[in-house]
Amino acid sequence: MYFLFCIGYDQTMQNILPTVALTFFAGLSTVIGGIIVVSIPRINKSLFVFLMGLSAGAMIYLSLVEFLPSSTKVIGPLFSFISFFFGIALIGIIDSILPAHYEKYCQRKGKTYDSHLVTGWFVAFALAVHNIPEGIAVMFSSLGDMVIGISLAVATAIHNIPEGVAIATPVYKATGRKIYALGYTAVAGLAEPIGALLFYFLLKDSLSPYIIHYIFAFVAGIMVYISFDELLPSCLRQGQDHYAIAGVMTGMLIIAGSLYILH
């Protein structure tokens, strides 16, 4: 993705508006994944395991095949390594705090603690953070060349759909509420245009490929941690290992296809 940030761009509001529209299109495609999940009449155990495996496969493949190698090329293996494991450390700390506080809250309020909802929170957080550099990529590439920007937005939208599935599946499973599942996917998707706009107006004069690729490596660490600590264990606890593996492979295949279109 380095070339996306080496393209010159015209900083006029007239040119910004179409690029903002593209980032909204790419980001809110996560809602399509949510719609797919809530449109299923009943998510049985096998389907739940498959969808969670798909989510894990998509996040692992995107992190290890695209984000981390891309970061290593631009900022070098050492800084890529540091950013990657800083992401893991940060989400690990949050993981050690949030579930315990949520469980105590449930006990005080007499509510049922549901690990699936916690998983949904983590996935939504990770993908919201992950969507910010994607939005920046779509915006700045569009400002340089609208054709490239449209291509990138379409490819981003394609692989944001399984990410929407990743968010909506555990939330819908935990709450049974369509509005919650769709709301979480929308919030994560909106991080893409909002993050891109913030970066544009605050850092447009100092934004560089190096900053973006630090973020990519950091996000890769977060997504890998959540995949191995939340999503895959949720699959394997159900005793449907073959469905989990099928989901993982399908998720990887979808992301591989979207990256092929992008490149």
C-alpha positions, -999 to 999 in steps of 0.1 A, spaced: 0 0 0 30 23 1 23 37 -34 -11 50 -22 6 76 -1 31 87 -26 5 102 -50 2 139 -51 -33 154 -44 -52 186 -49 -64 198 -15 -96 215 -24 -130 209 -8 -145 202 -43 -121 172 -46 -126 161 -10 -164 155 -12 -163 126 -36 -135 110 -16 -155 113 16 -184 96 -2 -161 67 -11 -149 63 24 -185 61 36 -193 36 10 -163 14 19 -167 17 57 -205 12 59 -203 -20 38 -197 -36 72 -234 -31 77 -240 -55 48 -223 -82 68 -245 -74 97 -276 -76 75 -265 -110 63 -263 -122 99 -296 -108 111 -314 -120 80 -306 -157 89 -338 -171 105 -319 -190 131 -282 -192 138 -277 -228 150 -245 -240 166 -229 -252 133 -236 -219 115 -224 -199 145 -191 -218 146 -187 -214 108 -193 -176 109 -170 -171 139 -143 -192 121 -149 -171 90 -143 -139 111 -111 -153 125 -98 -164 91 -105 -130 76 -88 -111 104 -57 -134 106 -52 -135 69 -55 -97 65 -32 -91 94 -4 -116 86 -5 -114 48 -13 -78 41 -8 -54 71 23 -68 87 43 -75 55 33 -41 42 45 -24 74 77 -43 74 86 -31 39 80 6 49 91 9 85 114 -21 88 112 -54 107 121 -39 141 96 -11 143 70 -33 126 77 -60 153 74 -33 181 41 -19 168 27 -54 162 34 -66 198 24 -33 213 -11 -39 197 -11 -74 212 -1 -60 246 -27 -32 246 -56 -55 237 -43 -81 262 -45 -55 290 -80 -45 280 -89 -81 278 -77 -86 314 -98 -57 326 -130 -54 306 -146 -89 311 -140 -88 349 -156 -54 352 -185 -65 330 -190 -96 350 -192 -76 383 -216 -52 366 -238 -82 356 -237 -95 392 -248 -61 406 -276 -57 382 -287 -93 383 -280 -98 346 -266 -128 328 -229 -125 318 -224 -135 281 -190 -140 268 -203 -137 232 -212 -100 239 -177 -93 252 -163 -109 220 -185 -87 200 -171 -56 218 -135 -67 212 -141 -74 175 -160 -41 170 -131 -22 187 -104 -39 167 -122 -34 134 -130 2 141 -93 9 147 -84 -11 116 -109 9 95 -91 42 102 -60 35 81 -82 20 54 -102 51 53 -71 72 50 -58 50 22 -91 54 3 -92 92 8 -56 100 -1 -55 76 -31 -88 91 -44 -74 126 -41 -45 115 -63 -64 95 -88 -101 88 -86 -99 56 -106 -74 42 -81 -95 54 -52 -127 38 -66 -108 5 -71 -95 6 -35 -129 15 -21 -146 -14 -39 -119 -38 -27 -121 -25 8 -159 -28 8 -157 -64 -3 -135 -74 26 -154 -52 50 -185 -74 45 -170 -105 64 -158 -80 90 -194 -70 95 -202 -106 99 -174 -109 125 -190 -81 146 -227 -90 142 -224 -127 148 -214 -127 185 -235 -96 193 -267 -111 177 -260 -144 194 -257 -127 228 -286 -102 226 -310 -116 199 -315 -79 189 -310 -70 153 -307 -33 160 -277 -40 184 -260 -62 158 -265 -36 130 -256 -7 153 -222 -22 162 -214 -28 126 -224 7 117 -202 22 144 -172 2 133 -178 12 97 -182 49 105 -147 48 120 -135 47 84 -148 80 70 -146 98 104 -110 87 110 -100 96 75 -115 131 79 -98 137 112 -64 126 99 -69 148 68 -77 180 86 -54 175 115 -24 158 100 -26 164 62 7 183 62 26 158 83 9 124 74 34 100 59 36 64 49 55 57 81 27 68 104 2 48 84 23 16 85 29 19 122 -9 19 126 -12 -11 102 13 -32 123 -4 -21 155 -39 -31 142 -25 -64 130 -14 -72 165 -49 -64 179 -67 -85 153 -44 -115 157 -49 -114 195 -86 -112 192 -87 -140 166 -67 -164 188 -80 -154 222 -117 -147 215 -129 -160 181 -112 -193 177 -118 -204 213 -155 -195 209 -155 -218 179 -137 -247 195 -158 -246 227 -188 -256 207 -174 -290 196 -178 -283 159 -142 -283 148 -147 -291 111 -172 -262 108 -147 -239 125 -119 -249 101 -142 -245 71 -151 -210 83 -114 -201 88 -105 -212 53 -136 -194 38 -126 -162 56 -91 -164 43 -103 -171 8 -126 -141 8 -99 -117 20 -74 -133 -5 -98 -126 -33 -104 -90 -23 -67 -84 -20 -62 -99 -55 -87 -74 -68 -70 -46 -50 -35 -54 -63 
